[in-house]
Amino acid sequence: MGGYTGSDRAHLATRPNFPTARLAAFADHEDPEVRALAVRDPETAPAVVERLTRDPDPAVRAAAARHPNLPKPRLTELLDDEELAHPAAANPALDVAEIRRRARSPGDPAGPSVDTLI
């Protein structure tokens, strides 16, 4: 994976036929752009995804926060993280119940009309 370093390198992963299988193997690569590929693999292990939410690179952390294999406790924790709240909120594994709970206003136990929001 260390071969191509051209200017279009970052855009290769956006191609519709870019392979995603076995990209989890790159989770420990020294290059953050390559580590970020690991979260494109739908089979990346939950423990690996969770670890990548603590990666030194912000793009890797954000990508990991959106991965559906992110363990729910860490996903819930990231919803309160200033840096990763938005990517975590875009995670497809986020429970509707958690969204509704967070959408309630503090003074209203029933919350706003969240059913119309979701």
N, C-alpha and C positions, 0 to 999 in steps of 0.2 A: 504494500500500500504506500510505500514511500516513493514510488516512481514519478508520477506526473505531478508537477508543481506549477503548471501554467496558470495564466490569469483566469481561465474558466473553471479551475478546479472546484471552487466553492459551488458552482452551478451544476456540476455533474449530478449531484444527489437529487436535484429537482427534476431531472429527466424522468418521463413516465416509465421507462423500462429499466431504471436503475435498480440493480438487485438489492434486496434487503436481507436475504437469508444469510445467516452466519456472520453478520456484521458485529454481533456481540463480542466476537473474538478480539475486537479492537478497543475494548473498554479501557485497557491499560496502556494504550499507545502514547508515546511522548508528545505527539502533535495533537493539540486540542481539536482541530478540525476533523481529525481521524477518530478521536474519542467520541465526538458528537455523532459519528456514523453509527456507533453501537446502539444508540437509542432509536435508530430507524428500523432495527430488527424487531419484529413483533414478538420474537421468542426470547428477547433479552430477559434474563432471570430477574425477579423482583429485587433480590439483594443487590445485584449489579446496578439496576436502575436507581435504587435508593442511594447507593454509594455515589453515583454520578450527580445526584442533586447537591452533593457537597464538593464537587470538583472545583479546582482553582479557577477554571475558565467560566465566565458568566454565561456564554452561549451553550456550553455543555450542561450547566445547571438548569437553564431554562428548558432545553430540549428534554432533559430527564423529567422535569416537573410535569410535562405534558404526556409522558408515556403511560399507557393504560395498565402496565404491569407494576406501576409504583404502588407499594403497599399502602393501604388506606390510612393507617395511622400517620405515615409520613406525608401523604397527600393532604390530610386534614391540617397537619402542622404547617405545611407550606402555604395554606390559605391565609395564615396570619403573618407570613414572612413578607416584609415590604418589597423585597426584590423579586420574589418568585410567586407572589399571589396571583398575578394575571396569568402566567403560564399554567399554574396549578388549576385555576378556575376553568381553563380550556381543556383540562384532562377529561377524556370521555368516560373514565371510570368514576367520576365524581357522582355521588348519589344525589338523586333529586331531593331526598329528605334533608341532606346536608345543605343543599342550595336553599331550600325553604327555610331551614332553621336560621341560616345566616341572613336571609332577606327580611326577617322579622325586625321591626323597629324595637328598640330597647324598652319603651314604655307600653307596648301593646303585646300582651301575651299571645294574641291570635295572629299578630303580624299584619302587614298590609295584604292586599289581595294578591298574594304571590301566585295563585293559580292562573291569573291573567298574565303574569310575567313569564311563566314557564310553559 
